[in-house]
Amino acid sequence: MGQLLLPLLLVLMLVFMFFQFRKQKKQMSETAAMQESLTTGTKVMTSTGLYGTVVGLGEDTIDLEIAPGVTTTWVRRAIAKVLTPEELDAPAIETITDEPEVDLDKRSEDR
């Protein structure tokens, strides 16, 4: 019984690693296909979380308009996803208008 346990665990680990590798490879190919299919006017998000609109396409680069009149150049691989209409209609983050008043004369006892 003990002699069969080690080979069985090795086989199970190899099967698990095989399926993980397939899943990762499929995900990478889907991302590459998305990056190749980009067109002008597409709203995207980069891997760093920057939102922009595609305004120019190169072989390995892409130009994004991140604000009106502000265009930056990115490597195509930096595009993480194409934004869906539901994501575009999401409410904007509210800004804080009332800032708490801080008394600079008070010093904490921890210092």
N, C-alpha and C positions, 0 to 999 in steps of 0.2 A: 504493500500500500504506500509506504513512504517513498519507494523508488519511482512511483508514478506521479507523485505530487509535483515534483520539480519540473518535469517535462510538460505537464499540464499547465502549470503556471506560466511557463515560458511561451507556450502556444497561445494562451489567452492574452498575454502581454503583446505578442506580435500581432494578433488579430486586432486588438485595440489600437495599436500604433498604425496599422494599415488603414483602418477607417478614419482615424484622425488625419492622416496624410491626405487621403482622398478628399475629405471635407475641406481642408485648407487649400488644396490645389484647385478645387471647384470654385471656392470663394475668390481666389486670386485671378482666375480666368474671367469670372464675372466682372470683377473690378476693372481689369484690363480692357474688356469689351466696352464697358461703360465709358472709360476714359477715351477710347478711340472713337466712340459714336457721338461725342460732343459736337454741338453746332452753335453758331452765333446766336445770342439771345437766351441761351439756356442759363437758368439760375442754379448755382452750385455752391457747395461748401468745401473748403479745403481741409486737409488733414489737421490743420492747426485751429480750425473752427472759424475761419474767415469766410464771410458770405460775399458773393459777388456775381456779376453777370458776365458771361463769355462775350467778348467783343472782338477777339482775334484769335486765329488758330495757326500754329506753326507745326512743323513735323514733331518736335519733342516739347514744344512750349505752348503756352496758352496765355492770352491777355485777358485779365479780369478787370472789370470796372467795379471798384469797391465803394465808390461814392460818386456823385455826379461830377464828371470831369477828371476823376482820379483813376488812372489805369496802371496796373502792375502786371509784370510778367512772371509766370509760374511755370514750373515743370509739370507736364501733364500728370505724372504720377502723384502729384500733391493733391489732386482732386479726389476727395473722399466719397462724395455722393452728389447726385442730382436732386434738387429740392422738388418735392411734390407740391401740388396746389394747396394741400392741407397745411403743409409746413409754412408756406408763404403767407397764409391767412392767419397764422398764429399771432396772438396779441403781443405787442411790444412790451418789453420789461419796463415797469413803471420807474420813474426816477424819483428820488427822495427830494422833496422841496423844503421840508422843515428840518434844518440841521440842528442838532442839540447844542445848546450853549455850553461852552467849556470854560471853566474858571481856571486860568493859567496860574493864578496866585496860589491855588491849593496844590500841595505836594503830597504825594502818597507816602505813607510811612514805610513802604517797602524799599524805598531808595536809600 
